[in-house]
Amino acid sequence: MAKKKNKDEVQLKGVHALEGFDRFNRVSQPVNILLNVIFALMALACVIPVLLVVGISLSHEDSITQFGYHFIPKIWSADGYTFIVERGTMIIRALCVSLFVTIVGTILGTSLTTVMGYVLSRRTYKLHGFLTILIFIPMVFGGGLVASYFVTRQFLHLGDKIWVLILPLMVSSFNIIVCRTFFTTTVPDELIESAKIDGAAQLRIFGQIVIPISLPVVATIALRLAFGYWNDWYQSMLYIDSNNLLSLQALLNEILTNIQMLASMSAQLGAAAAEQIANMPRESARMAVVVVIVLPIACAYPFFQRYFISGLTVGAVKG
């Protein structure tokens, strides 16, 4: 009986201690409601513009001219998407270019960035300080457009090649510093030393030990690179001369530019051409272009989000 009583007292003390500890992590009901309202407003601020863009893309041009922008179109029409689909061959070719550039660039960029970040995070590396300063300098000073254009076109001879859309955006100093900071604060030196004692080489340590416990930073870098490659049109404008190598964003930007140019020159054209231009879905086509660009990368985000969550629950050293 005495043993059972002592056991019950220990359990009761543990419960009270746990409740006392949890007391500091509790949120009062009014504060909880306030936080939920704030998060709901922030979510609406992100969702509402997207819904408005979708509504405009499905509106008839006359409806936009007469009634303005509405979430629910006054006159439904898919002319904006039809206008894009009519250029189907060019769109499909540009889509394939964008997919290739995004996938290959994200894989190569994530691999190089994480490797460089891991190397710089090891303080025993002899060139640690020198390379850190060398990588940090481009974050403050840039060579400028003329220098980068000359190096890319004249020195590297990458003009009008598919690799000119991948290589310039593949590695950035900011991403390397992010990886370096994450590896320094998350990967303990004791873990690396124990792997070395077991005979593991650096490449095996990085691939089988460091990367599995660093999924959050890997997913972050991959997501940033994927966004950058998918949304990029500037490299195509500078270095691509052939229509066969235009990315989707560059092609759609060119289509919109042509629509605006024709609309501004409609007064100088004949009556038949001016009437045809007037019937073109300018606003709806513009918003349809936004939907076409945003939708694929928005669908890819949940896959990266899964690695964010799983990476946060993985630990290397357990006490």
C-alpha positions as CSV (number, residue, x, y, z in Angstrom):
1,M,0.0,0.0,0.0
2,A,2.9,2.4,0.9
3,K,4.5,1.7,-2.5
4,K,1.3,2.3,-4.4
5,K,0.7,5.5,-2.5
6,N,4.2,6.8,-3.2
7,K,3.7,5.9,-6.9
8,D,0.5,7.9,-7.0
9,E,2.1,10.9,-5.4
10,V,5.0,10.8,-7.9
11,Q,2.5,10.7,-10.8
12,L,0.5,13.5,-9.3
13,K,3.6,15.7,-8.8
14,G,4.5,15.0,-12.5
15,V,1.1,16.1,-13.7
16,H,1.2,19.3,-11.6
17,A,4.7,20.0,-12.9
18,L,3.6,19.5,-16.5
19,E,0.6,21.8,-15.9
20,G,2.9,24.4,-14.4
21,F,5.2,24.2,-17.4
22,D,2.4,24.3,-20.0
23,R,1.0,27.3,-18.2
24,F,3.7,29.5,-19.8
25,N,2.8,28.2,-23.3
26,R,-0.9,28.8,-23.1
27,V,-2.7,31.5,-25.0
28,S,-5.8,33.0,-23.5
29,Q,-9.1,32.7,-25.4
30,P,-9.4,36.4,-26.5
31,V,-5.8,36.4,-27.8
32,N,-6.4,33.1,-29.6
33,I,-9.5,34.6,-31.3
34,L,-7.5,37.8,-32.2
35,L,-4.7,35.7,-33.8
36,N,-7.2,33.6,-35.8
37,V,-8.8,36.8,-37.1
38,I,-5.5,38.3,-38.1
39,F,-4.4,35.1,-39.9
40,A,-7.8,34.9,-41.7
41,L,-7.4,38.5,-42.9
42,M,-3.9,37.8,-44.1
43,A,-5.1,34.7,-46.0
44,L,-7.9,36.8,-47.6
45,A,-5.4,39.4,-48.6
46,C,-3.5,36.8,-50.5
47,V,-6.5,35.0,-52.0
48,I,-8.8,37.9,-53.0
49,P,-6.4,39.3,-55.7
50,V,-6.1,35.9,-57.2
51,L,-9.9,35.5,-57.4
52,L,-10.2,38.9,-59.0
53,V,-7.6,38.0,-61.6
54,V,-9.5,34.8,-62.4
55,G,-12.8,36.7,-62.6
56,I,-11.3,39.3,-65.0
57,S,-9.8,36.6,-67.2
58,L,-13.3,35.0,-67.6
59,S,-15.0,38.3,-68.4
60,H,-16.0,39.6,-71.8
61,E,-14.1,42.6,-73.0
62,D,-17.3,44.7,-73.4
63,S,-18.2,43.7,-69.8
64,I,-14.9,45.0,-68.5
65,T,-15.2,48.3,-70.5
66,Q,-18.8,48.9,-69.4
67,F,-18.9,47.6,-65.8
68,G,-15.2,47.5,-64.8
69,Y,-13.5,44.7,-62.8
70,H,-15.7,42.2,-60.9
71,F,-15.1,39.0,-59.0
72,I,-18.1,37.5,-60.8
73,P,-18.2,38.5,-64.5
74,K,-21.3,40.3,-65.7
75,I,-20.7,38.7,-69.1
76,W,-18.9,35.4,-69.1
77,S,-16.3,34.7,-71.8
78,A,-13.2,32.6,-72.4
79,D,-11.9,34.8,-75.2
80,G,-8.7,35.5,-73.2
81,Y,-7.8,31.8,-73.0
82,T,-9.0,31.3,-76.6
83,F,-6.6,34.0,-77.7
84,I,-3.8,32.2,-76.0
85,V,-4.8,28.7,-77.2
86,E,-4.9,30.0,-80.8
87,R,-1.2,30.4,-80.5
88,G,-1.0,26.8,-79.4
89,T,2.2,25.7,-81.1
90,M,4.2,28.6,-79.8
91,I,2.7,28.2,-76.3
92,I,3.5,24.5,-76.1
93,R,7.1,25.0,-77.3
94,A,7.6,27.8,-74.8
95,L,6.1,25.8,-72.0
96,C,8.5,22.9,-72.7
97,V,11.4,25.4,-72.6
98,S,10.2,26.8,-69.3
99,L,9.7,23.4,-67.8
100,F,13.2,22.2,-68.8
101,V,14.8,25.4,-67.5
102,T,12.9,25.3,-64.2
103,I,13.5,21.6,-63.5
104,V,17.2,21.4,-64.6
105,G,18.0,24.8,-63.1
106,T,16.4,24.0,-59.8
107,I,18.2,20.6,-59.5
108,L,21.6,21.9,-60.4
109,G,21.2,25.1,-58.4
110,T,20.0,23.4,-55.3
111,S,22.9,20.8,-55.5
112,L,25.6,23.5,-55.9
113,T,24.1,25.8,-53.3
114,T,23.8,23.2,-50.6
115,V,27.3,21.8,-51.3
116,M,28.9,25.3,-51.2
117,G,26.9,26.2,-48.0
118,Y,28.0,22.9,-46.3
119,V,31.7,23.5,-47.2
120,L,31.6,27.1,-45.8
121,S,29.9,25.9,-42.6
122,R,32.8,23.7,-41.6
123,R,35.2,25.9,-39.7
124,T,38.0,23.5,-40.0
125,Y,38.2,24.2,-43.8
126,K,41.3,26.2,-44.4
127,L,39.7,28.6,-47.0
128,H,36.6,29.1,-44.9
129,G,37.1,32.8,-44.2
130,F,38.4,33.7,-47.6
131,L,35.6,32.1,-49.5
132,T,33.0,33.5,-47.2
133,I,34.2,37.0,-47.9
134,L,34.5,36.2,-51.6
135,I,30.8,35.0,-51.7
136,F,29.6,37.9,-49.6
137,I,31.0,40.6,-51.8
138,P,28.5,40.1,-54.7
139,M,25.7,40.6,-52.2
140,V,26.9,44.2,-51.7
141,F,28.5,45.1,-55.1
142,G,27.4,44.0,-58.6
143,G,29.2,44.1,-61.8
144,G,26.4,45.8,-63.7
145,L,24.4,44.9,-66.8
146,V,27.1,45.8,-69.3
147,A,29.7,43.6,-67.7
148,S,27.4,40.6,-67.3
149,Y,26.1,41.0,-70.8
150,F,29.7,41.1,-72.2
151,V,30.8,38.1,-70.2
152,T,27.8,36.0,-71.1
153,R,27.7,36.8,-74.8
154,Q,31.3,37.5,-75.8
155,F,33.4,35.6,-73.3
156,L,31.2,32.5,-72.6
157,H,29.5,32.5,-76.0
158,L,26.1,31.6,-74.4
159,G,24.0,33.9,-76.6
160,D,20.9,32.2,-78.0
161,K,21.6,28.9,-76.2
162,I,19.3,27.1,-73.7
163,W,22.0,27.2,-71.0
164,V,21.9,31.0,-70.9
165,L,18.5,30.7,-69.3
166,I,20.0,28.4,-66.6
167,L,23.5,29.3,-65.6
168,P,23.2,33.0,-64.7
169,L,20.5,32.3,-62.1
170,M,21.8,29.0,-60.8
171,V,23.8,30.2,-57.8
172,S,23.3,33.3,-55.7
173,S,25.3,34.6,-52.7
174,F,22.2,35.0,-50.6
175,N,21.1,31.3,-51.0
176,I,24.7,30.2,-50.1
177,I,24.7,32.3,-47.0
178,V,21.3,30.9,-45.9
179,C,22.6,27.3,-46.4
180,R,25.8,28.1,-44.5
181,T,24.0,29.6,-41.6
182,F,21.5,26.7,-41.4
183,F,24.3,24.0,-41.5
184,T,26.3,25.9,-38.9
185,T,23.5,26.2,-36.4
186,T,21.8,22.8,-37.1
187,V,24.4,20.2,-38.0
188,P,26.5,19.5,-34.9
189,D,30.3,19.0,-35.3
190,E,30.0,15.9,-33.0
191,L,27.8,14.2,-35.6
192,I,30.3,14.9,-38.4
193,E,33.2,13.7,-36.3
194,S,31.5,10.5,-35.3
195,A,30.8,9.7,-39.0
196,K,34.5,10.3,-39.8
197,I,35.5,7.9,-37.0
198,D,33.2,5.3,-38.6
199,G,35.1,5.8,-41.9
200,A,32.6,7.8,-43.9
201,A,34.0,10.1,-46.5
202,Q,32.8,13.7,-46.8
203,L,30.6,13.0,-49.8
204,R,28.8,10.2,-48.0
205,I,28.5,12.3,-44.8
206,F,26.9,15.1,-46.8
207,G,24.5,12.9,-48.8
208,Q,23.4,10.4,-46.2
209,I,23.6,12.4,-42.9
210,V,23.5,16.2,-43.6
211,I,20.9,16.3,-46.3
212,P,18.3,14.1,-44.5
213,I,18.3,16.4,-41.5
214,S,18.4,19.6,-43.6
215,L,15.2,19.2,-45.7
216,P,13.8,22.6,-44.6
217,V,16.7,24.6,-46.1
218,V,16.9,22.3,-49.2
219,A,13.1,22.9,-49.8
220,T,13.5,26.6,-49.2
221,I,16.4,26.9,-51.7
222,A,14.6,24.7,-54.3
223,L,11.4,26.7,-54.0
224,R,13.2,30.0,-54.4
225,L,15.1,28.7,-57.5
226,A,11.9,27.3,-59.0
227,F,10.1,30.6,-58.6
228,G,13.0,32.5,-60.1
229,Y,13.4,30.2,-63.1
230,W,9.7,30.0,-63.8
231,N,9.0,33.7,-63.6
232,D,12.1,34.8,-65.4
233,W,11.7,36.6,-68.8
234,Y,14.6,39.0,-68.6
235,Q,17.3,36.5,-69.6
236,S,15.3,35.6,-72.7
237,M,14.9,39.3,-73.6
238,L,18.7,39.9,-73.3
239,Y,20.2,36.8,-74.8
240,I,17.6,34.8,-76.9
241,D,17.2,35.7,-80.6
242,S,15.4,32.6,-81.8
243,N,11.7,32.2,-81.1
244,N,12.2,28.5,-80.5
245,L,14.1,29.2,-77.3
246,L,11.7,31.8,-75.8
247,S,10.5,30.8,-72.3
248,L,6.7,30.9,-71.6
249,Q,6.9,34.1,-69.7
250,A,8.9,35.9,-72.4
251,L,6.5,34.7,-75.1
252,L,3.4,35.8,-73.2
253,N,5.1,39.1,-72.5
254,E,5.8,39.5,-76.2
255,I,2.2,38.7,-77.0
256,L,0.9,41.3,-74.6
257,T,3.4,43.9,-75.9
258,N,2.1,43.3,-79.4
259,I,-1.5,43.7,-78.3
260,Q,-0.7,47.0,-76.7
261,M,1.3,48.2,-79.7
262,L,-1.5,47.3,-82.1
263,A,-4.1,49.0,-79.8
264,S,-2.0,52.2,-79.8
265,M,-1.6,52.1,-83.6
266,S,-5.3,51.3,-84.3
267,A,-6.0,54.9,-85.4
268,Q,-3.3,54.7,-88.1
269,L,-4.6,51.4,-89.5
270,G,-7.5,50.9,-91.8
271,A,-11.1,50.6,-90.6
272,A,-11.2,46.8,-90.9
273,A,-7.9,46.4,-88.9
274,A,-9.1,48.9,-86.3
275,E,-12.3,47.0,-85.8
276,Q,-10.4,43.7,-85.5
277,I,-8.1,45.2,-82.9
278,A,-11.1,46.7,-81.0
279,N,-12.5,43.2,-80.7
280,M,-9.3,41.7,-79.3
281,P,-9.6,40.6,-75.6
282,R,-6.9,42.9,-74.3
283,E,-7.7,43.0,-70.5
284,S,-9.0,39.4,-70.3
285,A,-6.1,38.1,-72.3
286,R,-3.7,39.9,-69.9
287,M,-5.3,38.3,-66.9
288,A,-5.4,34.9,-68.6
289,V,-1.7,35.2,-69.1
290,V,-1.3,35.8,-65.3
291,V,-3.4,32.7,-64.5
292,V,-1.4,30.6,-67.0
293,I,1.9,31.7,-65.4
294,V,0.9,31.4,-61.8
295,L,-1.1,28.2,-61.9
296,P,1.7,25.6,-62.5
297,I,4.0,27.0,-59.8
298,A,1.1,27.3,-57.4
299,C,0.3,23.6,-57.9
300,A,3.9,22.7,-57.2
301,Y,4.1,24.6,-53.9
302,P,2.3,21.9,-51.8
303,F,4.9,19.3,-52.7
304,F,7.6,21.6,-51.3
305,Q,5.5,22.3,-48.2
306,R,5.5,18.6,-47.4
307,Y,9.3,18.6,-47.1
308,F,9.2,21.7,-44.9
309,I,7.0,19.9,-42.4
310,S,8.8,16.6,-42.5
311,G,12.2,18.2,-42.3
312,L,11.3,20.1,-39.1
313,T,10.5,16.8,-37.3
314,V,13.8,15.1,-38.2
315,G,16.6,15.2,-35.7
316,A,20.2,13.9,-35.8
317,V,21.3,13.8,-32.1
318,K,18.9,12.3,-29.6
319,G,19.6,12.5,-25.9
